[in-house]
């Protein structure tokens, strides 16, 4: 497999889309953090913003960068027919799949690093991290494994779809879909348990006298709340939202979930790719 | 004599749902041969090539590549000895010819890029410089595809329709290249094509496939012997010619009111005298061999009046 990795990385370093995404992510980080530096105080909470309040927010959009790079890079192998060159000379399908997963993972990781480096321009205005070193390591670890999960999903799509355009569309569509699901779950869980009526208006069909506190009908409780929370912790896009808004409570569950998603999807992908008729 | 085969297939079949693309194909490619794989579009040529290249799995049957069966876990070692261009050349269009070859060297794990310049020269792409493959002509792309397939010095080269879309000059260059690879580098070549005239200038062996089934395997020498001599004649009275030829016991085919093909090496003097007695004149005579095309058409069910 080392030969395939060598070849994949030689191609990655010459790939324009990869460098465009790297540069785009870096510039996005710089602009985003400089903009964040203009707003260092929260009037809602009365507290000053810290670096980590903005630092991990890229994860919400990072999936798009990962999807574009992975699908364009791996899709070229089908588009130009070059995947055949690897199989004809005797490389096994499992090795071709795994080598592609590794290069996708490293490319996505480097794009994430471009953000991390660029985002440090926010330090003069926002200060350094206030998270404990252990928590900070936990956040970075979650990010790395999250990238692995995204890479597994994008590799799965790219290796099973023989059409580059369709691969890009599916990857981007799935990223959008996962993000929408995660947002809906997150917002549902964020709904408060009770509502305060300051002026007696009707909220969500509930009407109460001014100043009274009533139960929020939109509040998700019981088993459903546990399921929603579990989904947010397991789904890559859910983890992205949780990390972006610093709502990480179960580090191990999130880390293990990413590993499980990566392993299961990759195993499934290798089996299906092994049976795929290539042209 | 024991033949040394690079590839043999035994009752190899491939089905796509209810459609049987290959139906128990059995073929033998001798070492050192240029094996012309002949068939119409959709006959199953590319399907068979995909199977032996490991791009698809057979539904049933087996093949043996350099002594290893396809079910052998070490079949990949045999594949290291082969290179192939299946349908379109497998090249990165956004890279130069040299970069494409370097990547294939990496895939093969070759220790250095030595021999790369010679390979480019062999296929006539040594002066392409920084030009990207997407800006190459079709012929150049085909030759680059072959160069990629030749990385690692394979002993067996599989070319699927290599002259499709090439201009006459490109076809001549491709023919010279294939002959050079076979004669100077001792590379066994499997070449599929439906350009029969071109194939007849190259092949040492033929395999004819029709509807997913091998109809005939034959060497070029056997084919030459099997192809009947043919004399085309133009006469003033073709009915009289038919009577005379019937009397001589010779097979023929009437083409028009004045022309006919005679499938035998006839004595022109005797024929002329016999026709003169019946007041029939010979206007022209042209001798030629029956072509590979005629043989192929006859083989797969073309009709011929004998």
Interface residues (C-beta under 8 A of the other chain):
Chain A: X2 X3 X4 X6 X7 X10 X11 X14 X16 X76 X80 X81 X82 X83 X84 X85 X86 X87 X88 X89 X90 X91 X92 X275 X277 X278 X279
Chain B: X16 X50 X53 X54 X55 X56 X57 X75 X76 X77 X78 X79 X80 X82 X83 X84 X86 X87 X88 X89 X90 X91 X92 X93 X94 X95 X99 X102 X103 X104 X106 X107 X108 X109 X148 X149 X152
